[in-house]
Amino acid sequence: MIRKLNVFICRKFRKIFQNYLCKSDIELLKDKNFVIIANNCWGSEVYHWFKRPYNTPFIGLYLNGPCFVKLLSNFDRYMALELKFITSSDYSNIAPDYPVAKLDDVEIHFLHYKSEIEAREKWTRRTSRMLEESNMDNYFFKICDLNGGCENVLKKFHNLPFRNKVSFGIKNYASLKGKNHIKIVESKKNKEETVPNGVKLFKLTFLYFDIPNWLIN
């Protein structure tokens, strides 16, 4: 009960003073460049908060955990490929009502796009913008347990040779001890089996994780 009350107060405070807190975080970050590579819309919320233009194609979409880790394991190769749109998903028997594409064997769900044309155009433009940043220390990678982010997937993610990585889930795993893995207890209280979607997860993140400090590196 005390935890629930504290969370309510913190979230209310953050909402009331959002403009001030946002401005303070922007000033703290100054002109530091960053590229967010996230498995869902959590990344776009980071850009909104810091009022930065998207310099990543990982906006308005999601990847299932196994595909996301596979893409990251050979990042340069996959990002050099062209999207090939498909009519069905390997993860569902139901045809999605939004564009779905593949980079070779990696499936990308363009959840918040109206057409293949829009998805391709924005993916291509934002990928070009991303590649202007060649320093991988300015790339920040995020995954969560939503959409197939099981323990094994999270382990593979943290074993990737990138400097800046964070994962979120409703469980702590012994195999992730010492890794930048954050347990989100609010989801468990709501009897969810995973963390919420990226937008909702971002709103909870400040309770656990200092994003500006992470990005300052």
C-alpha positions in Angstrom: 0.0 0.0 0.0 2.8 2.4 0.9 4.6 1.6 -2.4 1.4 2.2 -4.3 0.9 5.6 -2.7 4.5 6.7 -3.3 4.2 5.7 -6.9 0.9 7.6 -7.3 2.5 10.7 -5.7 5.6 10.5 -7.8 3.7 10.1 -11.0 1.3 13.0 -10.1 4.3 15.2 -9.3 5.9 14.3 -12.6 2.8 15.1 -14.5 2.2 18.5 -12.8 5.9 19.6 -13.2 6.5 17.8 -16.5 7.6 21.0 -18.4 10.1 21.9 -15.7 11.5 18.4 -15.4 11.7 18.0 -19.1 13.5 21.3 -19.5 15.9 20.4 -16.7 16.7 17.0 -18.4 17.3 18.7 -21.8 19.7 21.2 -20.2 21.5 18.4 -18.5 22.0 16.5 -21.7 23.1 19.7 -23.6 24.1 18.8 -27.2 25.0 15.2 -26.5 24.0 13.1 -29.4 22.3 9.7 -28.9 20.6 7.0 -31.0 18.0 4.8 -29.3 17.6 1.3 -30.6 14.5 -0.1 -28.8 12.3 -3.1 -29.4 9.1 -1.0 -29.2 7.7 2.5 -28.7 9.7 3.1 -25.5 12.4 4.7 -27.7 10.1 7.2 -29.3 9.0 8.4 -25.9 12.7 9.2 -25.1 12.9 11.4 -28.2 9.6 13.1 -27.3 10.9 13.8 -23.7 14.1 15.4 -24.9 12.4 17.1 -27.9 14.9 15.5 -30.3 14.2 14.6 -34.0 14.2 10.9 -34.7 17.6 9.7 -35.8 16.6 6.1 -35.5 14.3 3.9 -37.6 13.0 2.1 -34.5 10.0 4.3 -34.1 6.3 3.4 -34.2 7.1 -0.3 -34.5 8.0 -3.4 -32.5 10.1 -6.5 -32.9 9.6 -9.8 -31.1 12.4 -10.6 -28.7 14.1 -13.3 -30.8 14.1 -11.2 -33.9 15.4 -8.1 -32.1 18.3 -9.9 -30.6 19.1 -11.5 -34.0 19.1 -8.1 -35.7 21.4 -6.7 -33.0 23.8 -9.6 -33.2 24.7 -8.6 -36.8 23.5 -5.0 -36.7 25.5 -3.5 -39.6 24.5 -6.3 -42.0 20.8 -6.2 -41.2 20.6 -2.4 -41.3 22.1 -2.4 -44.8 19.3 -4.6 -46.2 16.1 -3.4 -47.8 12.7 -4.0 -46.3 10.6 -6.7 -47.9 7.0 -6.5 -47.0 5.1 -9.7 -46.2 1.4 -10.5 -45.8 1.6 -12.8 -42.8 3.6 -13.1 -39.6 5.7 -16.0 -38.4 4.5 -15.1 -34.9 0.7 -15.3 -35.6 -1.8 -17.1 -37.7 -3.8 -13.9 -37.9 -3.0 -11.5 -40.7 -2.0 -8.1 -39.1 -3.9 -5.0 -40.1 -0.6 -3.0 -40.3 2.5 -3.3 -42.5 4.9 -6.1 -41.6 8.3 -6.4 -43.3 11.5 -8.5 -43.1 15.1 -7.8 -43.2 16.2 -11.3 -44.4 14.9 -13.4 -41.5 14.1 -10.6 -39.1 10.5 -9.6 -38.8 9.5 -6.0 -38.1 5.9 -4.9 -37.2 5.1 -1.4 -38.2 2.3 -1.1 -35.8 1.7 2.6 -36.0 2.0 3.0 -39.8 -0.9 3.2 -42.3 0.8 1.8 -45.4 3.9 0.0 -46.7 4.9 3.2 -48.5 4.9 5.3 -45.3 6.8 2.5 -43.4 9.5 2.2 -46.1 9.9 5.9 -46.5 10.4 6.7 -42.8 12.5 3.6 -42.2 14.9 4.5 -45.0 15.1 8.2 -44.1 15.6 7.6 -40.4 18.2 4.8 -41.1 20.2 7.3 -43.1 20.0 9.8 -40.3 21.1 7.1 -37.8 24.1 6.2 -39.8 25.4 9.7 -39.6 26.4 8.8 -36.0 29.4 6.4 -36.4 30.4 6.3 -32.7 28.7 3.2 -31.3 29.2 4.6 -27.7 26.4 7.0 -28.6 24.0 4.1 -29.4 21.7 3.0 -26.6 19.9 -0.3 -26.7 16.8 -1.3 -24.9 14.7 -4.5 -24.7 11.9 -5.8 -22.4 10.1 -9.0 -21.7 7.1 -8.0 -23.8 6.6 -9.9 -27.2 8.8 -12.8 -26.5 11.5 -11.3 -24.3 12.1 -14.5 -22.3 15.1 -15.1 -20.0 17.2 -16.6 -22.8 16.5 -13.7 -25.1 17.5 -11.2 -22.4 20.7 -13.1 -21.7 21.6 -13.0 -25.4 20.8 -9.3 -25.4 23.2 -8.5 -22.5 25.9 -10.6 -24.0 26.0 -8.4 -27.1 29.2 -6.3 -27.4 27.5 -2.9 -27.0 28.4 -0.6 -24.2 25.0 0.9 -23.4 22.2 -1.7 -22.8 19.2 -1.8 -20.5 16.4 -4.4 -20.2 13.1 -4.3 -18.3 11.0 -7.2 -17.1 8.6 -8.3 -14.3 11.2 -10.8 -13.0 14.8 -10.8 -11.8 16.9 -13.6 -13.1 20.0 -15.0 -11.5 21.5 -15.2 -15.0 21.2 -11.5 -15.3 22.9 -10.6 -12.0 25.3 -7.8 -12.5 23.6 -6.8 -15.8 21.6 -3.6 -16.3 18.3 -5.4 -16.0 15.4 -3.7 -14.1 12.5 -5.4 -12.5 9.2 -3.5 -12.9 7.0 -4.5 -9.9 4.0 -2.4 -11.0 3.1 -4.9 -13.8 3.2 -7.8 -11.3 0.8 -6.0 -9.0 -1.6 -5.7 -11.9 -1.2 -9.4 -12.6 0.4 -8.8 -16.0 2.8 -11.4 -17.3 5.1 -8.9 -18.9 5.8 -5.2 -18.6 3.3 -2.9 -20.4 3.7 -1.4 -23.9 6.5 1.0 -24.6 4.6 4.2 -23.9 3.3 3.0 -20.5 6.7 1.5 -19.6 8.4 4.8 -20.3 6.1 6.5 -17.8 7.2 3.9 -15.2 10.9 4.0 -16.1 11.6 7.2 -14.1 10.8 5.3 -10.9 13.7 2.9 -11.5 16.1 4.3 -14.0 17.9 7.6 -14.6 17.6 8.0 -18.4 19.5 11.4 -18.6 22.4 9.9 -16.7 22.4 6.9 -18.9 22.5 9.0 -22.1 25.2 11.3 -20.7 27.3 8.1 -20.6 
